[in-house]
């Protein structure tokens, strides 16, 4: 429940890192994503980082890995980690704290970038690709 979530947050209010071992409803995730200094979403297992886009759509700062998140542009709309070294995460957090304008720019640009990956945009793009493939197939058949 929302009350339980608030209670857990209250208990952990001084924590540097927050680990939640329960499902958080989407409407509350948006608040987390926006309110956090950063969200670490650098799974090497996920082929396309949907969590990163969700964070960006909420105006949050996402830290992604360098595993194919084409939408993430370093220091423009996200922080793109180049290594698995936790020091890189810490250094980037310090950087964002010391340069608040960079974090504000990332948040602003993240929302703009995420709009390009909304389902309507993705479907339109896919349909164009299918149309193009059909045209190319027809032209190959005519040769």
Secondary structure as GFF3:
##gff-version 3
##sequence-region A 1 143
A	DSSP	alpha_helix	2	11	.	.	.	ID=ss1
A	DSSP	alpha_helix	26	35	.	.	.	ID=ss2
A	DSSP	beta_strand	39	41	.	.	.	ID=ss3
A	DSSP	alpha_helix	50	57	.	.	.	ID=ss4
A	DSSP	beta_strand	62	64	.	.	.	ID=ss5
A	DSSP	beta_strand	79	80	.	.	.	ID=ss6
A	DSSP	alpha_helix	86	98	.	.	.	ID=ss7
A	DSSP	alpha_helix	100	115	.	.	.	ID=ss8
A	DSSP	alpha_helix	119	141	.	.	.	ID=ss9
###
